[in-house]
Amino acid sequence: MTKYSNNSGIIIIGGGHNGLVCAAYLAKAGKKVTVLEAADQVGGLAATREFAPGFRASVAHLLYLLDQDIRKELALESHGLRMARTGLETIALAEDGNHITIGPDRVDGAGLSAEDRVAYKEYRRFMSKFAGIIGGLHNKIPPRLTPRREDLMALGKTALSIRMLGRDDMREFLRIGGINIYDILKENFDHPLLKGALSLDAVLGTNSAPRSNNTVFTALHRMSGNTGQAAGAVSIPAGGMGAVTEALAAAARKFGADIRCGCPVSRILLENTAISGVQLASGEQITASVVVSNADLKTTITDLLSLRNVEAGFAKKVGDIRAQGNAAKLHLALDSLPNFKGLSPEQLGERLVIAPSVEYVDRAFNHSKYGEFSARPVAEITLPSIHDASLAPNGKHVLSAIIQYAPRQLGQGWNEGKAAFIENIMEVLDAYAPGIRDKVISTELLTPEDIERDFRISGGHWHHGELSLDQFLMMRPVPKSAQYITPVDGLYLCGAGCHPGGGVMGSAGKNAAAVVLAQ
Ligand SMILES: Cc1cc2nc3c(=O)[nH]c(=O)nc-3n(C[C@H](O)[C@H](O)[C@H](O)COP(=O)(O)OP(=O)(O)OC[C@H]3O[C@@H](n4cnc5c(N)ncnc54)[C@H](O)[C@@H]3O)c2cc1C
């Protein structure tokens, strides 16, 4: 028998970090809020999960975007958020052990020319400044394409902030904003490791290569967090990224939100053309006149609402969202720390990247264009258990790595291809850390197909939809939904598929709450 509950408040579908931020702000404003999360724990991609007995890791593993206002306004530190390590440097690994180290204001290592060192400082200067323009948009509701007075003012303010860059920087911003990172790195640097590592920053989480358009934009996006630290500065939360979402959940609960895990929503319910509630997979129906979805737009409209409830033009736009994930996540349970050639024990705890040249990254992508995984993948590696012993049994360690490229649509299918891809990855890792295979107790590789299924993200994409200029600001996720609204009365969006995109930032959730409160 169907169970009916009368909620008379706001339902949030999904307790990813954006859903939790949204819940916290709505509850703080006095609204009755219920979060319905499908998984057994909150956090979505930013949850810390056990992947082997005693070993824990989070899909999103490095923190560099979390908005400082959200952190303060929700008092996340008072809810237990603490960093195990801040200010990680990047070590661009070389197979021969002659690595280079990249920090916010210096680059160091064998073979670096004086010109590259100077050019790096200048690169950081202009990239940080330009990233500030993008960061300035994060906590704003995107203007509409048919602007009203307030939208025109918002557009005017952005134009003014570009003008305020000064003549030379403004020209440079306009020149490079939409082009590819390959050309910019080539203009500025010689050292292959430096170019390789910086190009990786531009393509991580995207379905693009260093020569793809928009990759300067994605590099800037990565540096655009309003974190109060140097642009793109990287931290590791104590307890993994799940500590961020646990703190968000605690804040939301403190303001009165009810968070229910293990409650997949199977349908969004309508009465006439307006929202009337949701149905859970268990059959329970909960009434509500406002539903906010943390799921991506495709999942929300196609799977939960049904395309027949929206007009054909909108349905077509939803279907056309580019959201093919190309990043996989590797978790290794290790018996002891690996020996990376040329790295001291202290350096092992930094952010390690395998992207030895920009051409290597480009070639790694080529396979994915044709439905194949990379023969020689690129990787962003951390060993978080060095900073946080709670993630692994005593003396043992976790290796957490983002691995590209792993196309969502693999020609041979992931059932067939996964083992071979793991073999490619281990071969590459072994070239940098000989003997690492012997230390592996357990391996988990999450492909975009796994991410799509386990985290309910159409395409298994990091940003719930490609991050690019054609899917940004008032175009994200699609023009008629860019202000966290949908064509259905009472149905809103708050996830990474909305402005300003993915990464553990929280701004989409905060902006969505502001829109709901303004209705
Ligand atoms: C491999 C990989 C590595 C990444 N690494 C980093 C990183 O190091 N740093 C970083 O900042 N970002 C990283 N990201 C990106 C980041 O994790 C995401 O952009 C961000 O976590 C998205 O948050 P969200 O709250 O919008 O959505 P999600 O985290 O996807 O949460 C959505 C939630 O909604 C729930 N849900 C969906 N449908 C339903 C339903 N029908 N009923 C109930 N619940 C539902 C899901 O279970 C999920 O919990 C990474 C992403 C990937 C894929």
The ligand as an ORCA input file, in Angstrom:
! r2SCAN-3c Opt
* xyz 0 1
  C      36.626     11.179    -10.705
  C      36.275     12.507    -10.132
  C      37.200     13.189     -9.352
  C      36.909     14.441     -8.826
  N      37.843     15.075     -8.070
  C      37.572     16.296     -7.554
  C      38.513     16.939     -6.689
  O      39.571     16.408     -6.371
  N      38.169     18.158     -6.193
  C      36.980     18.776     -6.496
  O      36.739     19.896     -6.020
  N      36.069     18.179     -7.311
  C      36.326     16.960     -7.822
  N      35.397     16.324     -8.605
  C      34.136     17.015     -8.911
  C      33.173     17.043     -7.723
  O      33.228     15.822     -7.032
  C      31.734     17.280     -8.171
  O      31.659     18.301     -9.124
  C      30.854     17.666     -6.986
  O      31.060     16.772     -5.911
  C      29.393     17.661     -7.398
  O      28.615     17.929     -6.246
  P      27.039     17.975     -6.321
  O      26.540     18.129     -4.930
  O      26.587     18.992     -7.290
  O      26.599     16.570     -6.940
  P      26.877     15.074     -6.468
  O      28.068     14.984     -5.618
  O      26.833     14.252     -7.706
  O      25.627     14.731     -5.563
  C      24.343     14.477     -6.108
  C      23.622     13.627     -5.110
  O      22.281     13.411     -5.557
  C      21.937     12.082     -5.259
  N      20.841     11.673     -6.140
  C      20.832     11.666     -7.490
  N      19.642     11.185     -7.932
  C      18.902     10.909     -6.827
  C      17.591     10.374     -6.637
  N      16.829     10.027     -7.656
  N      17.137     10.229     -5.371
  C      17.913     10.588     -4.298
  N      19.171     11.067     -4.441
  C      19.658     11.230     -5.678
  C      23.206     11.288     -5.517
  O      23.182     10.053     -4.858
  C      24.249     12.244     -4.965
  O      24.498     12.023     -3.595
  C      35.646     15.044     -9.090
  C      34.691     14.354     -9.836
  C      34.997     13.094    -10.350
  C      33.955     12.359    -11.151
*
